[in-house]
């Protein structure tokens, strides 16, 4: 079984590399100033179920700020981004933990619904906890765009942790969840789910594990987090599956939020699908797109591996921000990187939904989020990355499908990376694809078509051939934010400025 899995993975990696190189060779003889874009109006690919962001850890601050309504409107209204996926962080309680190593005043230190009652000596639920974060969720829901709420935990409640702290084990790379607390953890998360469902919140997914392969803990204590070996991920998944079935709740599991594309994410889904009890309640298989910018080979291989071996799985990219973050809030380059990442995750890995990390960041200048804010959230600045998301979320609603397309362009290079990938004890080279013009395309439920062009090179003219459609284009660059830049009909040429994101909408 292990050898077969290895061979399948190796085949997909090699085929992805050959595809990439053959595509590049085919494009080399075409002049970059002579570009034709043609969408496939016959066949469609995966359904897009939504766009979202995480409410960690800003919601607990923004919800009690004087600008709370602004954040809700910017992110979750039709006037704003119109996001439909809300990722609610189920805090592990480090704000109340007497032994916490985290700064209790930090955004990354959270309240929990489970609190210690000194009179009874027991942990009891207090649904008034996390009041500001609950208020922010309610405000965002009021705009009517949200159809999916994900309850995710970076760590189990600190009382269930081996170290007594939700910031990781005292020894790194060891699971911090007590072996006799797997069922307790599942009951705790499902109790919280039932509370929110009772309030009318559309909770669809429970995500109990976040980036299990990272060390979490030891000498580094920066946030709540918990390491799990893959076998431990399965044991936790089985406990949650049993609890979901016993309660008869209309919720699904989201597993396992691997920290990046690669072997861990592939090995994890292999193990999950060996257990039918987990598969029965699996809603999405989720991963994070960190540390793989421009790694065309790996993303393509990962997407093909998942969709060929687990054809019916819904694939979710549930977290991404620029790491390391090298661009300020108002830097167009940061927006270009984000838009390119979204496009690659749609076209290469074939995701159904995409969520950023995070909606709001505690810094007005350095922002790995879509909005930068002061500590108290009473001041904020909209980042260029906000408009990167808008180019997708405002034009590609849930229920759209990705579509294939033909494009002629030579503005692409490939080079061998300085590092290699280890597979089954052997080292293989990594090739990075620098595609200075990245394209993704979609068909909306109304029958319109949308193409998003991320141009990280020189100004280009793109001829589009959709004779029975009206054509409009919206552009974000260093000077413009989602500005209408083109209106015409039929076969037309759209100017794509240098270092820009352009969304072209084809309307019947």
Rosetta blueprint (number, residue, H / E / L):
1 X L
2 X H
3 X H
4 X H
5 X H
6 X H
7 X H
8 X H
9 X H
10 X H
11 X H
12 X H
13 X H
14 X H
15 X H
16 X H
17 X H
18 X H
19 X H
20 X H
21 X H
22 X H
23 X H
24 X H
25 X H
26 X H
27 X H
28 X L
29 X L
30 X L
31 X L
32 X L
33 X L
34 X L
35 X E
36 X E
37 X E
38 X E
39 X E
40 X E
41 X E
42 X E
43 X E
44 X E
45 X E
46 X E
47 X E
48 X E
49 X L
50 X E
51 X E
52 X E
53 X E
54 X E
55 X L
56 X L
57 X L
58 X L
59 X H
60 X H
61 X H
62 X H
63 X L
64 X L
65 X L
66 X L
67 X L
68 X H
69 X H
70 X H
71 X H
72 X H
73 X H
74 X H
75 X H
76 X H
77 X L
78 X L
79 X L
80 X L
81 X L
82 X L
83 X L
84 X L
85 X E
86 X E
87 X E
88 X E
89 X E
90 X L
91 X L
92 X L
93 X L
94 X L
95 X L
96 X L
97 X L
98 X L
99 X L
100 X L
101 X L
102 X L
103 X L
104 X L
105 X L
106 X L
107 X L
108 X L
109 X L
110 X L
111 X L
112 X L
113 X L
114 X E
115 X E
116 X E
117 X E
118 X L
119 X L
120 X L
121 X L
122 X E
123 X E
124 X E
125 X E
126 X L
127 X L
128 X L
129 X L
130 X L
131 X H
132 X H
133 X H
134 X H
135 X H
136 X H
137 X H
138 X H
139 X H
140 X H
141 X H
142 X L
143 X L
144 X L
145 X L
146 X L
147 X L
148 X E
149 X E
150 X E
151 X E
152 X E
153 X L
154 X L
155 X L
156 X L
157 X L
158 X H
159 X H
160 X H
161 X E
162 X L
163 X L
164 X L
165 X L
166 X L
167 X L
168 X L
169 X E
170 X L
171 X L
172 X L
173 X L
174 X L
175 X E
176 X L
177 X E
178 X L
179 X H
180 X H
181 X H
182 X H
183 X H
184 X H
185 X H
186 X H
187 X H
188 X H
189 X H
190 X H
191 X H
192 X H
193 X H
194 X H
195 X H
196 X H
197 X H
198 X H
199 X L
200 X L
201 X L
202 X L
203 X E
204 X E
205 X E
206 X E
207 X E
208 X L
209 X L
210 X L
211 X L
212 X L
213 X L
214 X L
215 X L
216 X L
217 X E
218 X L
219 X L
220 X E
221 X L
222 X L
223 X L
224 X L
225 X L
226 X L
227 X E
228 X L
229 X L
230 X H
231 X H
232 X H
233 X H
234 X H
235 X H
236 X H
237 X H
238 X H
239 X H
240 X H
241 X H
242 X H
243 X H
244 X H
245 X H
246 X H
247 X H
248 X L
249 X L
250 X L
251 X L
252 X E
253 X E
254 X E
255 X E
256 X E
257 X E
258 X E
259 X L
260 X L
261 X L
262 X L
263 X H
264 X H
265 X H
266 X H
267 X H
268 X H
269 X H
270 X H
271 X H
272 X H
273 X L
274 X L
275 X L
276 X H
277 X H
278 X H
279 X H
280 X H
281 X H
282 X E
283 X E
284 X E
285 X E
286 X E
287 X E
288 X E
289 X L
290 X L
291 X L
292 X L
293 X L
294 X L
295 X L
296 X H
297 X H
298 X H
299 X H
300 X H
301 X H
302 X H
303 X H
304 X H
305 X H
306 X H
307 X H
308 X H
309 X H
310 X L
311 X L
312 X L
313 X L
314 X L
315 X E
316 X E
317 X E
318 X E
319 X E
320 X L
321 X L
322 X L
323 X L
324 X L
325 X L
326 X L
327 X L
328 X E
329 X L
330 X L
331 X L
332 X H
333 X H
334 X H
335 X H
336 X H
337 X H
338 X H
339 X H
340 X H
341 X H
342 X H
343 X H
344 X H
345 X H
346 X H
347 X H
348 X H
349 X H
350 X L
351 X L
352 X L
353 X E
354 X E
355 X E
356 X E
357 X L
358 X L
359 X L
360 X E
361 X E
362 X L
363 X L
364 X L
365 X L
366 X E
367 X L
368 X L
369 X L
370 X L
371 X E
372 X E
373 X E
374 X L
375 X L
376 X L
377 X L
378 X L
379 X L
380 X E
381 X E
382 X E
383 X L
384 X H
385 X H
386 X H
387 X H
388 X H
389 X H
390 X H
391 X H
392 X H
393 X H
394 X L
395 X L
396 X L
397 X L
398 X L
399 X L
400 X E
401 X E
402 X E
403 X E
404 X E
405 X E
406 X E
407 X E
408 X L
409 X L
410 X L
411 X L
412 X E
413 X E
414 X E
415 X E
416 X E
417 X E
418 X E
419 X E
420 X E
421 X E
422 X E
423 X E
424 X L
425 X L
426 X E
427 X E
428 X E
429 X E
430 X E
431 X E
432 X E
433 X E
434 X E
435 X E
436 X L
437 X E
438 X E
439 X E
440 X E
441 X E
442 X E
443 X E
444 X L
445 X L
446 X L
447 X L
448 X L
449 X E
450 X E
451 X E
452 X E
453 X E
454 X E
455 X E
456 X L
457 X L
458 X L
459 X L
460 X E
461 X E
462 X E
463 X E
464 X E
465 X L
466 X L
467 X L
468 X L
469 X L
470 X E
471 X E
472 X E
473 X E
474 X E
475 X E
476 X E
477 X L
478 X L
479 X L
480 X L
481 X L
482 X L
483 X E
484 X E
485 X E
486 X E
487 X E
488 X E
489 X E
490 X L
491 X L
492 X E
493 X E
494 X E
495 X E
496 X E
497 X L
498 X L
499 X L
500 X E
501 X E
502 X E
503 X E
504 X E
505 X E
506 X E
507 X E
508 X L
